[in-house]
Amino acid sequence: MISFGEAIGQHDVKSRLIRSFSEGKLAHALLFHGPEGNGALSLALAFCRYIACASRTASDACGHCHTCRKFASIQFADLHFTFPFFNKQDNKSTVCNDYAREWRDFLLKEGLYGEVENWRRLLDADKKQLHVSVYEAGSIMKNLSLKAYEGGYKFQIIWRAEYLRRDTANKLLKIVEEPPDNTLFIFITDSVENVLPTILSRVQTLHVPAIADKDLAEALEAAGIESARAEGIAHYCAGNWNLALQLAGSSDPHAFLAQQFQLWMRQCFKRSASELVRWCDGISALHREEQINFLDYALEQVRQNAVINYAGGSLARMNALEQSFSEKFAPFINHLNIEDLYSEINRARSDIGRQAYSKLVFFDLSLKVYRLLCRKEPA
Ligand SMILES: [Zn+2]
């Protein structure tokens, strides 16, 4: 997905980038910010390829020249990446280059929509602290001071700029402000509030919104997902392609239900009306039988969590995904709320069976569930 044509949706962002370049108004440091799964990295790479391609068209790189081919396998010599990492054993001066192989694997295998959690898993960095250390700043400066191998632009992509440590950022300030000729920095973040202000003040920011439902559904259909299911998943994923792929790829319908249920409970606890509405939109986009299936699953989860709470985990019938969620969730299901949870979910189930307006039923149910979960046994 290293071309504008392949990057999902984001038509406005694409045309803004192309316009800034073709009109000669390109800043030398950009920051793409927006929610997870929006494809910012994919757009950044497509843009670099577009700039580097000698036979670009009005809307995209040519796709077959020498440069384009190198981009496709992520082997373009003037394309540098910085990303969060952890120090290798006994090597305080670890830099991104030491992870070049893993990083290329990540991009080629997980695709360009992977998130920090996917990267962390690939690195096997479960409990290790990811960061971008000051040694990496030195490495960036060295890379960019060299003459361009390919004779054109040099690109430095800094993925997850919020991981730049303060000393790292400070060391970079000068080169970000006054980079060598034909150098483009692209910072990427999904939490702009955590990017250091010294960096923010030196970049031109570009908001990359969540992918539009319509574009997400189209991309799922192109990947062979049946149209109604594609729409349901697209609604549900709120523009996050990574999540959409996970759901579409889970051939286990049980896993799909578990993910829905866990997300629902998290949204209930968060009490963010807008996110809850969004979730209700998604679940209501499923077929009615699927909605009922989901509520049956929810009933079963309530029951199993009560079992865990009172009789311990060994008696519950759960898979690993459910078990890990229940470690925190089970204590919320207790004798003060289980009967009411049961009857509210059952009522919603029969309302939906009677063709009631699903969005409203789910929203109403969510508020009730939240209130019921607040009933806790005294410690
Ligand atoms: Zn080309």
Boltz pocket constraint, residues with backbone or C-beta under 6 A from the ligand:
constraints:
  - pocket:
      binder: B
      contacts: [[A, 49], [A, 53], [A, 54], [A, 55], [A, 56], [A, 61], [A, 62], [A, 63], [A, 64], [A, 65], [A, 66], [A, 67], [A, 68]]
      max_distance: 6.0
